[in-house]
Amino acid sequence: MTSIGKTLVGVGIVLALVGLVLWGAGKLVGRETGLLPGDIVYRRGNFTFCFPIATSILLSVLLTLLLWAVSALRR
């Protein structure tokens, strides 16, 4: 039962850190989408279509590395 508790505490700390990073990044960058080269933003009149492909790839890579590191530490 103690390993489950340690895992939950670790997950909580990681989530808190991710939340702080996202909160700080939101204040630095603003709420504009399409910030990375490769993100597709189409504006026409009062219609805006955003497809953040580069941001999605970057987040996928970062989460993969994070989960890989957590998995390696648990062995």
CHARMM internal coordinates of N, CA and C (Angstrom, degrees):
IC EDIT
DIST 1 N 1 CA 1.4443
DIST 1 CA 1 C 1.5283
ANGL 1 N 1 CA 1 C 111.54
DIST 1 C 2 N 1.3364
ANGL 1 CA 1 C 2 N 116.84
DIHE 1 N 1 CA 1 C 2 N -27.66
DIST 2 N 2 CA 1.4646
ANGL 1 C 2 N 2 CA 118.62
DIHE 1 CA 1 C 2 N 2 CA -178.87
DIST 2 CA 2 C 1.5215
ANGL 2 N 2 CA 2 C 111.66
DIHE 1 C 2 N 2 CA 2 C -70.13
DIST 2 C 3 N 1.3393
ANGL 2 CA 2 C 3 N 118.06
DIHE 2 N 2 CA 2 C 3 N -29.41
DIST 3 N 3 CA 1.4690
ANGL 2 C 3 N 3 CA 119.20
DIHE 2 CA 2 C 3 N 3 CA 179.05
DIST 3 CA 3 C 1.5242
ANGL 3 N 3 CA 3 C 110.43
DIHE 2 C 3 N 3 CA 3 C -68.23
DIST 3 C 4 N 1.3277
ANGL 3 CA 3 C 4 N 117.24
DIHE 3 N 3 CA 3 C 4 N -34.39
DIST 4 N 4 CA 1.4686
ANGL 3 C 4 N 4 CA 119.94
DIHE 3 CA 3 C 4 N 4 CA 176.96
DIST 4 CA 4 C 1.5214
ANGL 4 N 4 CA 4 C 109.73
DIHE 3 C 4 N 4 CA 4 C -66.59
DIST 4 C 5 N 1.3059
ANGL 4 CA 4 C 5 N 117.13
DIHE 4 N 4 CA 4 C 5 N -40.87
DIST 5 N 5 CA 1.4560
ANGL 4 C 5 N 5 CA 120.99
DIHE 4 CA 4 C 5 N 5 CA 178.04
DIST 5 CA 5 C 1.5167
ANGL 5 N 5 CA 5 C 112.14
DIHE 4 C 5 N 5 CA 5 C -62.97
DIST 5 C 6 N 1.3212
ANGL 5 CA 5 C 6 N 116.64
DIHE 5 N 5 CA 5 C 6 N -43.45
DIST 6 N 6 CA 1.4677
ANGL 5 C 6 N 6 CA 120.32
DIHE 5 CA 5 C 6 N 6 CA 178.33
DIST 6 CA 6 C 1.5227
ANGL 6 N 6 CA 6 C 111.00
DIHE 5 C 6 N 6 CA 6 C -64.27
DIST 6 C 7 N 1.3268
ANGL 6 CA 6 C 7 N 115.90
DIHE 6 N 6 CA 6 C 7 N -39.40
DIST 7 N 7 CA 1.4641
ANGL 6 C 7 N 7 CA 119.67
DIHE 6 CA 6 C 7 N 7 CA 178.83
DIST 7 CA 7 C 1.5170
ANGL 7 N 7 CA 7 C 110.59
DIHE 6 C 7 N 7 CA 7 C -64.50
DIST 7 C 8 N 1.3236
ANGL 7 CA 7 C 8 N 117.28
DIHE 7 N 7 CA 7 C 8 N -43.74
DIST 8 N 8 CA 1.4649
ANGL 7 C 8 N 8 CA 120.15
DIHE 7 CA 7 C 8 N 8 CA 179.65
DIST 8 CA 8 C 1.5234
ANGL 8 N 8 CA 8 C 112.09
DIHE 7 C 8 N 8 CA 8 C -64.37
DIST 8 C 9 N 1.3179
ANGL 8 CA 8 C 9 N 116.92
DIHE 8 N 8 CA 8 C 9 N -38.96
DIST 9 N 9 CA 1.4663
ANGL 8 C 9 N 9 CA 119.92
DIHE 8 CA 8 C 9 N 9 CA 176.60
DIST 9 CA 9 C 1.5234
ANGL 9 N 9 CA 9 C 110.36
DIHE 8 C 9 N 9 CA 9 C -64.58
DIST 9 C 10 N 1.3282
ANGL 9 CA 9 C 10 N 117.12
DIHE 9 N 9 CA 9 C 10 N -43.22
DIST 10 N 10 CA 1.4678
ANGL 9 C 10 N 10 CA 120.78
DIHE 9 CA 9 C 10 N 10 CA 178.10
DIST 10 CA 10 C 1.5183
ANGL 10 N 10 CA 10 C 112.36
DIHE 9 C 10 N 10 CA 10 C -61.71
DIST 10 C 11 N 1.3308
ANGL 10 CA 10 C 11 N 116.18
DIHE 10 N 10 CA 10 C 11 N -43.83
DIST 11 N 11 CA 1.4659
ANGL 10 C 11 N 11 CA 120.23
DIHE 10 CA 10 C 11 N 11 CA 178.36
DIST 11 CA 11 C 1.5197
ANGL 11 N 11 CA 11 C 110.22
DIHE 10 C 11 N 11 CA 11 C -63.86
DIST 11 C 12 N 1.3213
ANGL 11 CA 11 C 12 N 117.10
DIHE 11 N 11 CA 11 C 12 N -39.66
DIST 12 N 12 CA 1.4632
ANGL 11 C 12 N 12 CA 120.79
DIHE 11 CA 11 C 12 N 12 CA 178.41
DIST 12 CA 12 C 1.5150
ANGL 12 N 12 CA 12 C 112.45
DIHE 11 C 12 N 12 CA 12 C -62.96
DIST 12 C 13 N 1.3184
ANGL 12 CA 12 C 13 N 116.54
DIHE 12 N 12 CA 12 C 13 N -41.51
DIST 13 N 13 CA 1.4683
ANGL 12 C 13 N 13 CA 120.33
DIHE 12 CA 12 C 13 N 13 CA 178.88
DIST 13 CA 13 C 1.5214
ANGL 13 N 13 CA 13 C 110.38
DIHE 12 C 13 N 13 CA 13 C -65.95
DIST 13 C 14 N 1.3237
ANGL 13 CA 13 C 14 N 117.29
DIHE 13 N 13 CA 13 C 14 N -43.17
DIST 14 N 14 CA 1.4645
ANGL 13 C 14 N 14 CA 120.88
DIHE 13 CA 13 C 14 N 14 CA 178.84
DIST 14 CA 14 C 1.5220
ANGL 14 N 14 CA 14 C 110.32
DIHE 13 C 14 N 14 CA 14 C -62.15
DIST 14 C 15 N 1.3307
ANGL 14 CA 14 C 15 N 117.24
DIHE 14 N 14 CA 14 C 15 N -44.17
DIST 15 N 15 CA 1.4701
ANGL 14 C 15 N 15 CA 120.34
DIHE 14 CA 14 C 15 N 15 CA 179.12
DIST 15 CA 15 C 1.5261
ANGL 15 N 15 CA 15 C 111.52
DIHE 14 C 15 N 15 CA 15 C -63.47
DIST 15 C 16 N 1.3234
ANGL 15 CA 15 C 16 N 117.00
DIHE 15 N 15 CA 15 C 16 N -39.51
DIST 16 N 16 CA 1.4606
ANGL 15 C 16 N 16 CA 120.05
DIHE 15 CA 15 C 16 N 16 CA 177.63
DIST 16 CA 16 C 1.5242
ANGL 16 N 16 CA 16 C 111.01
DIHE 15 C 16 N 16 CA 16 C -63.90
DIST 16 C 17 N 1.3244
ANGL 16 CA 16 C 17 N 117.29
DIHE 16 N 16 CA 16 C 17 N -41.93
DIST 17 N 17 CA 1.4669
ANGL 16 C 17 N 17 CA 120.44
DIHE 16 CA 16 C 17 N 17 CA 178.65
DIST 17 CA 17 C 1.5188
ANGL 17 N 17 CA 17 C 111.71
DIHE 16 C 17 N 17 CA 17 C -65.76
DIST 17 C 18 N 1.3247
ANGL 17 CA 17 C 18 N 116.99
DIHE 17 N 17 CA 17 C 18 N -42.50
DIST 18 N 18 CA 1.4624
ANGL 17 C 18 N 18 CA 120.20
DIHE 17 CA 17 C 18 N 18 CA 177.50
DIST 18 CA 18 C 1.5268
ANGL 18 N 18 CA 18 C 110.05
DIHE 17 C 18 N 18 CA 18 C -62.82
DIST 18 C 19 N 1.3115
ANGL 18 CA 18 C 19 N 117.27
DIHE 18 N 18 CA 18 C 19 N -40.90
DIST 19 N 19 CA 1.4592
ANGL 18 C 19 N 19 CA 121.04
DIHE 18 CA 18 C 19 N 19 CA 177.65
DIST 19 CA 19 C 1.5144
ANGL 19 N 19 CA 19 C 112.30
DIHE 18 C 19 N 19 CA 19 C -61.52
DIST 19 C 20 N 1.3156
ANGL 19 CA 19 C 20 N 116.93
DIHE 19 N 19 CA 19 C 20 N -42.73
DIST 20 N 20 CA 1.4608
ANGL 19 C 20 N 20 CA 120.33
DIHE 19 CA 19 C 20 N 20 CA 178.04
DIST 20 CA 20 C 1.5252
ANGL 20 N 20 CA 20 C 111.82
DIHE 19 C 20 N 20 CA 20 C -64.51
DIST 20 C 21 N 1.3235
ANGL 20 CA 20 C 21 N 116.40
DIHE 20 N 20 CA 20 C 21 N -41.48
DIST 21 N 21 CA 1.4661
ANGL 20 C 21 N 21 CA 119.86
DIHE 20 CA 20 C 21 N 21 CA 178.51
DIST 21 CA 21 C 1.5286
ANGL 21 N 21 CA 21 C 110.31
DIHE 20 C 21 N 21 CA 21 C -63.15
DIST 21 C 22 N 1.3213
ANGL 21 CA 21 C 22 N 117.05
DIHE 21 N 21 CA 21 C 22 N -45.75
DIST 22 N 22 CA 1.4626
ANGL 21 C 22 N 22 CA 120.05
DIHE 21 CA 21 C 22 N 22 CA -179.74
DIST 22 CA 22 C 1.5247
ANGL 22 N 22 CA 22 C 111.57
DIHE 21 C 22 N 22 CA 22 C -65.72
DIST 22 C 23 N 1.3155
ANGL 22 CA 22 C 23 N 116.85
DIHE 22 N 22 CA 22 C 23 N -37.76
DIST 23 N 23 CA 1.4564
ANGL 22 C 23 N 23 CA 120.91
DIHE 22 CA 22 C 23 N 23 CA 178.32
DIST 23 CA 23 C 1.5253
ANGL 23 N 23 CA 23 C 110.20
DIHE 22 C 23 N 23 CA 23 C -64.40
DIST 23 C 24 N 1.3205
ANGL 23 CA 23 C 24 N 116.72
DIHE 23 N 23 CA 23 C 24 N -46.04
DIST 24 N 24 CA 1.4588
ANGL 23 C 24 N 24 CA 120.86
DIHE 23 CA 23 C 24 N 24 CA 178.59
DIST 24 CA 24 C 1.5186
ANGL 24 N 24 CA 24 C 112.28
DIHE 23 C 24 N 24 CA 24 C -66.47
DIST 24 C 25 N 1.3269
ANGL 24 CA 24 C 25 N 117.05
DIHE 24 N 24 CA 24 C 25 N -39.73
DIST 25 N 25 CA 1.4665
ANGL 24 C 25 N 25 CA 120.31
DIHE 24 CA 24 C 25 N 25 CA 179.30
DIST 25 CA 25 C 1.5176
ANGL 25 N 25 CA 25 C 110.71
DIHE 24 C 25 N 25 CA 25 C -66.06
DIST 25 C 26 N 1.3183
ANGL 25 CA 25 C 26 N 116.97
DIHE 25 N 25 CA 25 C 26 N -35.63
DIST 26 N 26 CA 1.4644
ANGL 25 C 26 N 26 CA 120.09
DIHE 25 CA 25 C 26 N 26 CA 178.38
DIST 26 CA 26 C 1.5175
ANGL 26 N 26 CA 26 C 111.88
DIHE 25 C 26 N 26 CA 26 C -64.05
DIST 26 C 27 N 1.3171
ANGL 26 CA 26 C 27 N 116.56
DIHE 26 N 26 CA 26 C 27 N -35.93
DIST 27 N 27 CA 1.4637
ANGL 26 C 27 N 27 CA 119.80
DIHE 26 CA 26 C 27 N 27 CA 178.90
DIST 27 CA 27 C 1.5246
ANGL 27 N 27 CA 27 C 111.60
DIHE 26 C 27 N 27 CA 27 C -74.18
DIST 27 C 28 N 1.3424
ANGL 27 CA 27 C 28 N 116.72
DIHE 27 N 27 CA 27 C 28 N -34.65
DIST 28 N 28 CA 1.4595
ANGL 27 C 28 N 28 CA 120.02
DIHE 27 CA 27 C 28 N 28 CA -179.23
DIST 28 CA 28 C 1.5235
ANGL 28 N 28 CA 28 C 111.96
DIHE 27 C 28 N 28 CA 28 C -74.85
DIST 28 C 29 N 1.3130
ANGL 28 CA 28 C 29 N 116.16
DIHE 28 N 28 CA 28 C 29 N -41.19
DIST 29 N 29 CA 1.4475
ANGL 28 C 29 N 29 CA 120.93
DIHE 28 CA 28 C 29 N 29 CA -171.87
DIST 29 CA 29 C 1.5163
ANGL 29 N 29 CA 29 C 111.73
DIHE 28 C 29 N 29 CA 29 C -91.80
DIST 29 C 30 N 1.2903
ANGL 29 CA 29 C 30 N 117.93
DIHE 29 N 29 CA 29 C 30 N -36.36
DIST 30 N 30 CA 1.4576
ANGL 29 C 30 N 30 CA 121.39
DIHE 29 CA 29 C 30 N 30 CA -174.53
DIST 30 CA 30 C 1.5078
ANGL 30 N 30 CA 30 C 109.81
DIHE 29 C 30 N 30 CA 30 C 98.03
DIST 30 C 31 N 1.2762
ANGL 30 CA 30 C 31 N 117.67
DIHE 30 N 30 CA 30 C 31 N -168.48
DIST 31 N 31 CA 1.4629
ANGL 30 C 31 N 31 CA 121.03
DIHE 30 CA 30 C 31 N 31 CA -175.63
DIST 31 CA 31 C 1.5166
ANGL 31 N 31 CA 31 C 112.62
DIHE 30 C 31 N 31 CA 31 C -104.73
DIST 31 C 32 N 1.2843
ANGL 31 CA 31 C 32 N 116.86
DIHE 31 N 31 CA 31 C 32 N 15.77
DIST 32 N 32 CA 1.4600
ANGL 31 C 32 N 32 CA 121.22
DIHE 31 CA 31 C 32 N 32 CA 179.29
DIST 32 CA 32 C 1.5160
ANGL 32 N 32 CA 32 C 110.36
DIHE 31 C 32 N 32 CA 32 C -75.56
DIST 32 C 33 N 1.3186
ANGL 32 CA 32 C 33 N 117.37
DIHE 32 N 32 CA 32 C 33 N 133.21
DIST 33 N 33 CA 1.4574
ANGL 32 C 33 N 33 CA 120.81
DIHE 32 CA 32 C 33 N 33 CA 176.32
DIST 33 CA 33 C 1.5210
ANGL 33 N 33 CA 33 C 109.24
DIHE 32 C 33 N 33 CA 33 C -95.54
DIST 33 C 34 N 1.2808
ANGL 33 CA 33 C 34 N 116.54
DIHE 33 N 33 CA 33 C 34 N 164.43
DIST 34 N 34 CA 1.4525
ANGL 33 C 34 N 34 CA 120.66
DIHE 33 CA 33 C 34 N 34 CA -179.43
DIST 34 CA 34 C 1.5081
ANGL 34 N 34 CA 34 C 111.88
DIHE 33 C 34 N 34 CA 34 C 79.80
DIST 34 C 35 N 1.3125
ANGL 34 CA 34 C 35 N 116.51
DIHE 34 N 34 CA 34 C 35 N 41.50
DIST 35 N 35 CA 1.4551
ANGL 34 C 35 N 35 CA 119.95
DIHE 34 CA 34 C 35 N 35 CA -175.23
DIST 35 CA 35 C 1.5201
ANGL 35 N 35 CA 35 C 113.73
DIHE 34 C 35 N 35 CA 35 C -84.43
DIST 35 C 36 N 1.3155
ANGL 35 CA 35 C 36 N 117.38
DIHE 35 N 35 CA 35 C 36 N -26.40
DIST 36 N 36 CA 1.4566
ANGL 35 C 36 N 36 CA 119.85
DIHE 35 CA 35 C 36 N 36 CA -179.02
DIST 36 CA 36 C 1.5254
ANGL 36 N 36 CA 36 C 110.60
DIHE 35 C 36 N 36 CA 36 C -95.53
DIST 36 C 37 N 1.3329
ANGL 36 CA 36 C 37 N 116.98
DIHE 36 N 36 CA 36 C 37 N 148.20
DIST 37 N 37 CA 1.4543
ANGL 36 C 37 N 37 CA 118.48
DIHE 36 CA 36 C 37 N 37 CA 172.86
DIST 37 CA 37 C 1.5311
ANGL 37 N 37 CA 37 C 108.97
DIHE 36 C 37 N 37 CA 37 C -61.54
DIST 37 C 38 N 1.2804
ANGL 37 CA 37 C 38 N 117.46
DIHE 37 N 37 CA 37 C 38 N 132.56
DIST 38 N 38 CA 1.4532
ANGL 37 C 38 N 38 CA 121.61
DIHE 37 CA 37 C 38 N 38 CA -176.72
DIST 38 CA 38 C 1.5163
ANGL 38 N 38 CA 38 C 112.41
DIHE 37 C 38 N 38 CA 38 C 106.84
DIST 38 C 39 N 1.3390
ANGL 38 CA 38 C 39 N 117.77
DIHE 38 N 38 CA 38 C 39 N -18.12
DIST 39 N 39 CA 1.4558
ANGL 38 C 39 N 39 CA 120.96
DIHE 38 CA 38 C 39 N 39 CA 173.85
DIST 39 CA 39 C 1.5231
ANGL 39 N 39 CA 39 C 108.22
DIHE 38 C 39 N 39 CA 39 C -75.04
DIST 39 C 40 N 1.3063
ANGL 39 CA 39 C 40 N 115.75
DIHE 39 N 39 CA 39 C 40 N 135.77
DIST 40 N 40 CA 1.4561
ANGL 39 C 40 N 40 CA 121.02
DIHE 39 CA 39 C 40 N 40 CA -176.49
DIST 40 CA 40 C 1.5222
ANGL 40 N 40 CA 40 C 109.05
DIHE 39 C 40 N 40 CA 40 C -100.37
DIST 40 C 41 N 1.3195
ANGL 40 CA 40 C 41 N 116.44
DIHE 40 N 40 CA 40 C 41 N 122.10
DIST 41 N 41 CA 1.4639
ANGL 40 C 41 N 41 CA 122.09
DIHE 40 CA 40 C 41 N 41 CA 176.14
DIST 41 CA 41 C 1.5201
ANGL 41 N 41 CA 41 C 107.29
DIHE 40 C 41 N 41 CA 41 C -128.41
DIST 41 C 42 N 1.3245
ANGL 41 CA 41 C 42 N 115.66
DIHE 41 N 41 CA 41 C 42 N 123.37
DIST 42 N 42 CA 1.4711
ANGL 41 C 42 N 42 CA 121.35
DIHE 41 CA 41 C 42 N 42 CA 179.80
DIST 42 CA 42 C 1.5179
ANGL 42 N 42 CA 42 C 107.88
DIHE 41 C 42 N 42 CA 42 C -120.10
DIST 42 C 43 N 1.3356
ANGL 42 CA 42 C 43 N 116.19
DIHE 42 N 42 CA 42 C 43 N 119.86
DIST 43 N 43 CA 1.4659
ANGL 42 C 43 N 43 CA 121.37
DIHE 42 CA 42 C 43 N 43 CA 179.60
DIST 43 CA 43 C 1.5196
ANGL 43 N 43 CA 43 C 108.95
DIHE 42 C 43 N 43 CA 43 C -118.95
DIST 43 C 44 N 1.3110
ANGL 43 CA 43 C 44 N 115.38
DIHE 43 N 43 CA 43 C 44 N 132.14
DIST 44 N 44 CA 1.4594
ANGL 43 C 44 N 44 CA 120.63
DIHE 43 CA 43 C 44 N 44 CA 177.59
DIST 44 CA 44 C 1.5202
ANGL 44 N 44 CA 44 C 107.64
DIHE 43 C 44 N 44 CA 44 C -148.80
DIST 44 C 45 N 1.3062
ANGL 44 CA 44 C 45 N 117.42
DIHE 44 N 44 CA 44 C 45 N 107.88
DIST 45 N 45 CA 1.4569
ANGL 44 C 45 N 45 CA 120.86
DIHE 44 CA 44 C 45 N 45 CA -178.48
DIST 45 CA 45 C 1.5260
ANGL 45 N 45 CA 45 C 110.33
DIHE 44 C 45 N 45 CA 45 C 64.35
DIST 45 C 46 N 1.3349
ANGL 45 CA 45 C 46 N 115.24
DIHE 45 N 45 CA 45 C 46 N -124.00
DIST 46 N 46 CA 1.4569
ANGL 45 C 46 N 46 CA 119.17
DIHE 45 CA 45 C 46 N 46 CA 179.67
DIST 46 CA 46 C 1.5412
ANGL 46 N 46 CA 46 C 111.92
DIHE 45 C 46 N 46 CA 46 C -99.56
DIST 46 C 47 N 1.3364
ANGL 46 CA 46 C 47 N 117.04
DIHE 46 N 46 CA 46 C 47 N 18.04
DIST 47 N 47 CA 1.4714
ANGL 46 C 47 N 47 CA 122.78
DIHE 46 CA 46 C 47 N 47 CA 179.26
DIST 47 CA 47 C 1.5136
ANGL 47 N 47 CA 47 C 109.45
DIHE 46 C 47 N 47 CA 47 C -111.90
DIST 47 C 48 N 1.3191
ANGL 47 CA 47 C 48 N 116.59
DIHE 47 N 47 CA 47 C 48 N 131.83
DIST 48 N 48 CA 1.4629
ANGL 47 C 48 N 48 CA 122.19
DIHE 47 CA 47 C 48 N 48 CA 176.64
DIST 48 CA 48 C 1.5172
ANGL 48 N 48 CA 48 C 108.87
DIHE 47 C 48 N 48 CA 48 C -131.33
DIST 48 C 49 N 1.3320
ANGL 48 CA 48 C 49 N 116.09
DIHE 48 N 48 CA 48 C 49 N 129.08
DIST 49 N 49 CA 1.4581
ANGL 48 C 49 N 49 CA 122.11
DIHE 48 CA 48 C 49 N 49 CA 176.53
DIST 49 CA 49 C 1.5174
ANGL 49 N 49 CA 49 C 107.73
DIHE 48 C 49 N 49 CA 49 C -118.17
DIST 49 C 50 N 1.3307
ANGL 49 CA 49 C 50 N 116.92
DIHE 49 N 49 CA 49 C 50 N 123.62
DIST 50 N 50 CA 1.4616
ANGL 49 C 50 N 50 CA 121.79
DIHE 49 CA 49 C 50 N 50 CA -179.62
DIST 50 CA 50 C 1.5159
ANGL 50 N 50 CA 50 C 108.92
DIHE 49 C 50 N 50 CA 50 C -119.19
DIST 50 C 51 N 1.3234
ANGL 50 CA 50 C 51 N 116.23
DIHE 50 N 50 CA 50 C 51 N 130.43
DIST 51 N 51 CA 1.4572
ANGL 50 C 51 N 51 CA 122.17
DIHE 50 CA 50 C 51 N 51 CA 174.09
DIST 51 CA 51 C 1.5219
ANGL 51 N 51 CA 51 C 107.27
DIHE 50 C 51 N 51 CA 51 C -130.80
DIST 51 C 52 N 1.3356
ANGL 51 CA 51 C 52 N 117.09
DIHE 51 N 51 CA 51 C 52 N 93.07
DIST 52 N 52 CA 1.4728
ANGL 51 C 52 N 52 CA 120.75
DIHE 51 CA 51 C 52 N 52 CA -174.56
DIST 52 CA 52 C 1.5221
ANGL 52 N 52 CA 52 C 112.28
DIHE 51 C 52 N 52 CA 52 C -81.21
DIST 52 C 53 N 1.3214
ANGL 52 CA 52 C 53 N 117.28
DIHE 52 N 52 CA 52 C 53 N 71.15
DIST 53 N 53 CA 1.4636
ANGL 52 C 53 N 53 CA 120.91
DIHE 52 CA 52 C 53 N 53 CA -175.78
DIST 53 CA 53 C 1.5282
ANGL 53 N 53 CA 53 C 111.49
DIHE 52 C 53 N 53 CA 53 C -68.03
DIST 53 C 54 N 1.3101
ANGL 53 CA 53 C 54 N 118.40
DIHE 53 N 53 CA 53 C 54 N -42.66
DIST 54 N 54 CA 1.4688
ANGL 53 C 54 N 54 CA 120.17
DIHE 53 CA 53 C 54 N 54 CA -179.77
DIST 54 CA 54 C 1.5282
ANGL 54 N 54 CA 54 C 110.46
DIHE 53 C 54 N 54 CA 54 C -66.66
DIST 54 C 55 N 1.3134
ANGL 54 CA 54 C 55 N 117.39
DIHE 54 N 54 CA 54 C 55 N -39.62
DIST 55 N 55 CA 1.4579
ANGL 54 C 55 N 55 CA 121.24
DIHE 54 CA 54 C 55 N 55 CA 177.44
DIST 55 CA 55 C 1.5262
ANGL 55 N 55 CA 55 C 110.39
DIHE 54 C 55 N 55 CA 55 C -64.28
DIST 55 C 56 N 1.3215
ANGL 55 CA 55 C 56 N 117.50
DIHE 55 N 55 CA 55 C 56 N -40.35
DIST 56 N 56 CA 1.4639
ANGL 55 C 56 N 56 CA 121.52
DIHE 55 CA 55 C 56 N 56 CA 179.13
DIST 56 CA 56 C 1.5261
ANGL 56 N 56 CA 56 C 110.97
DIHE 55 C 56 N 56 CA 56 C -63.91
DIST 56 C 57 N 1.3193
ANGL 56 CA 56 C 57 N 116.72
DIHE 56 N 56 CA 56 C 57 N -42.33
DIST 57 N 57 CA 1.4690
ANGL 56 C 57 N 57 CA 120.51
DIHE 56 CA 56 C 57 N 57 CA 179.15
DIST 57 CA 57 C 1.5264
ANGL 57 N 57 CA 57 C 110.04
DIHE 56 C 57 N 57 CA 57 C -65.31
DIST 57 C 58 N 1.3345
ANGL 57 CA 57 C 58 N 116.99
DIHE 57 N 57 CA 57 C 58 N -43.30
DIST 58 N 58 CA 1.4593
ANGL 57 C 58 N 58 CA 120.96
DIHE 57 CA 57 C 58 N 58 CA 179.55
DIST 58 CA 58 C 1.5264
ANGL 58 N 58 CA 58 C 110.68
DIHE 57 C 58 N 58 CA 58 C -61.98
DIST 58 C 59 N 1.3178
ANGL 58 CA 58 C 59 N 118.14
DIHE 58 N 58 CA 58 C 59 N -46.27
DIST 59 N 59 CA 1.4611
ANGL 58 C 59 N 59 CA 121.17
DIHE 58 CA 58 C 59 N 59 CA 178.37
DIST 59 CA 59 C 1.5224
ANGL 59 N 59 CA 59 C 111.46
DIHE 58 C 59 N 59 CA 59 C -63.01
DIST 59 C 60 N 1.3156
ANGL 59 CA 59 C 60 N 117.14
DIHE 59 N 59 CA 59 C 60 N -38.77
DIST 60 N 60 CA 1.4628
ANGL 59 C 60 N 60 CA 120.83
DIHE 59 CA 59 C 60 N 60 CA 178.27
DIST 60 CA 60 C 1.5176
ANGL 60 N 60 CA 60 C 111.30
DIHE 59 C 60 N 60 CA 60 C -62.58
DIST 60 C 61 N 1.3183
ANGL 60 CA 60 C 61 N 117.36
DIHE 60 N 60 CA 60 C 61 N -43.76
DIST 61 N 61 CA 1.4590
ANGL 60 C 61 N 61 CA 121.47
DIHE 60 CA 60 C 61 N 61 CA 179.33
DIST 61 CA 61 C 1.5308
ANGL 61 N 61 CA 61 C 110.51
DIHE 60 C 61 N 61 CA 61 C -64.96
DIST 61 C 62 N 1.3353
ANGL 61 CA 61 C 62 N 116.86
DIHE 61 N 61 CA 61 C 62 N -44.75
DIST 62 N 62 CA 1.4619
ANGL 61 C 62 N 62 CA 120.22
DIHE 61 CA 61 C 62 N 62 CA -179.52
DIST 62 CA 62 C 1.5278
ANGL 62 N 62 CA 62 C 111.83
DIHE 61 C 62 N 62 CA 62 C -64.01
DIST 62 C 63 N 1.3233
ANGL 62 CA 62 C 63 N 117.55
DIHE 62 N 62 CA 62 C 63 N -43.19
DIST 63 N 63 CA 1.4595
ANGL 62 C 63 N 63 CA 120.22
DIHE 62 CA 62 C 63 N 63 CA 178.49
DIST 63 CA 63 C 1.5259
ANGL 63 N 63 CA 63 C 111.76
DIHE 62 C 63 N 63 CA 63 C -66.94
DIST 63 C 64 N 1.3222
ANGL 63 CA 63 C 64 N 117.08
DIHE 63 N 63 CA 63 C 64 N -37.15
DIST 64 N 64 CA 1.4626
ANGL 63 C 64 N 64 CA 120.39
DIHE 63 CA 63 C 64 N 64 CA 176.68
DIST 64 CA 64 C 1.5196
ANGL 64 N 64 CA 64 C 110.76
DIHE 63 C 64 N 64 CA 64 C -62.33
DIST 64 C 65 N 1.3347
ANGL 64 CA 64 C 65 N 116.94
DIHE 64 N 64 CA 64 C 65 N -45.22
DIST 65 N 65 CA 1.4678
ANGL 64 C 65 N 65 CA 120.30
DIHE 64 CA 64 C 65 N 65 CA 178.32
DIST 65 CA 65 C 1.5243
ANGL 65 N 65 CA 65 C 111.53
DIHE 64 C 65 N 65 CA 65 C -63.86
DIST 65 C 66 N 1.3328
ANGL 65 CA 65 C 66 N 116.93
DIHE 65 N 65 CA 65 C 66 N -40.86
DIST 66 N 66 CA 1.4514
ANGL 65 C 66 N 66 CA 120.83
DIHE 65 CA 65 C 66 N 66 CA 179.12
DIST 66 CA 66 C 1.5275
ANGL 66 N 66 CA 66 C 111.12
DIHE 65 C 66 N 66 CA 66 C -62.98
DIST 66 C 67 N 1.3158
ANGL 66 CA 66 C 67 N 117.12
DIHE 66 N 66 CA 66 C 67 N -47.29
DIST 67 N 67 CA 1.4614
ANGL 66 C 67 N 67 CA 120.65
DIHE 66 CA 66 C 67 N 67 CA 179.85
DIST 67 CA 67 C 1.5266
ANGL 67 N 67 CA 67 C 111.66
DIHE 66 C 67 N 67 CA 67 C -67.18
DIST 67 C 68 N 1.3236
ANGL 67 CA 67 C 68 N 117.15
DIHE 67 N 67 CA 67 C 68 N -34.34
DIST 68 N 68 CA 1.4628
ANGL 67 C 68 N 68 CA 120.47
DIHE 67 CA 67 C 68 N 68 CA 176.03
DIST 68 CA 68 C 1.5294
ANGL 68 N 68 CA 68 C 110.22
DIHE 67 C 68 N 68 CA 68 C -64.63
DIST 68 C 69 N 1.3371
ANGL 68 CA 68 C 69 N 116.33
DIHE 68 N 68 CA 68 C 69 N -41.93
DIST 69 N 69 CA 1.4659
ANGL 68 C 69 N 69 CA 120.12
DIHE 68 CA 68 C 69 N 69 CA 179.82
DIST 69 CA 69 C 1.5227
ANGL 69 N 69 CA 69 C 110.67
DIHE 68 C 69 N 69 CA 69 C -65.69
DIST 69 C 70 N 1.3231
ANGL 69 CA 69 C 70 N 117.37
DIHE 69 N 69 CA 69 C 70 N -42.57
DIST 70 N 70 CA 1.4598
ANGL 69 C 70 N 70 CA 120.58
DIHE 69 CA 69 C 70 N 70 CA 177.69
DIST 70 CA 70 C 1.5181
ANGL 70 N 70 CA 70 C 110.39
DIHE 69 C 70 N 70 CA 70 C -61.92
DIST 70 C 71 N 1.3120
ANGL 70 CA 70 C 71 N 117.10
DIHE 70 N 70 CA 70 C 71 N -42.27
DIST 71 N 71 CA 1.4603
ANGL 70 C 71 N 71 CA 121.13
DIHE 70 CA 70 C 71 N 71 CA 178.95
DIST 71 CA 71 C 1.5220
ANGL 71 N 71 CA 71 C 111.44
DIHE 70 C 71 N 71 CA 71 C -64.22
DIST 71 C 72 N 1.3230
ANGL 71 CA 71 C 72 N 117.19
DIHE 71 N 71 CA 71 C 72 N -39.85
DIST 72 N 72 CA 1.4614
ANGL 71 C 72 N 72 CA 120.78
DIHE 71 CA 71 C 72 N 72 CA -179.62
DIST 72 CA 72 C 1.5243
ANGL 72 N 72 CA 72 C 110.65
DIHE 71 C 72 N 72 CA 72 C -68.78
DIST 72 C 73 N 1.3092
ANGL 72 CA 72 C 73 N 117.78
DIHE 72 N 72 CA 72 C 73 N -34.28
DIST 73 N 73 CA 1.4555
ANGL 72 C 73 N 73 CA 120.94
DIHE 72 CA 72 C 73 N 73 CA 179.69
DIST 73 CA 73 C 1.5263
ANGL 73 N 73 CA 73 C 112.46
DIHE 72 C 73 N 73 CA 73 C -72.59
DIST 73 C 74 N 1.3018
ANGL 73 CA 73 C 74 N 116.96
DIHE 73 N 73 CA 73 C 74 N -27.14
DIST 74 N 74 CA 1.4650
ANGL 73 C 74 N 74 CA 121.58
DIHE 73 CA 73 C 74 N 74 CA -178.55
DIST 74 CA 74 C 1.5222
ANGL 74 N 74 CA 74 C 111.95
DIHE 73 C 74 N 74 CA 74 C -77.44
DIST 74 C 75 N 1.3208
ANGL 74 CA 74 C 75 N 118.76
DIHE 74 N 74 CA 74 C 75 N -17.43
DIST 75 N 75 CA 1.4779
ANGL 74 C 75 N 75 CA 121.72
DIHE 74 CA 74 C 75 N 75 CA -178.76
DIST 75 CA 75 C 1.4845
ANGL 75 N 75 CA 75 C 111.64
DIHE 74 C 75 N 75 CA 75 C -74.87
END
COOR INIT
IC SEED 1 N 1 CA 1 C
IC BUILD
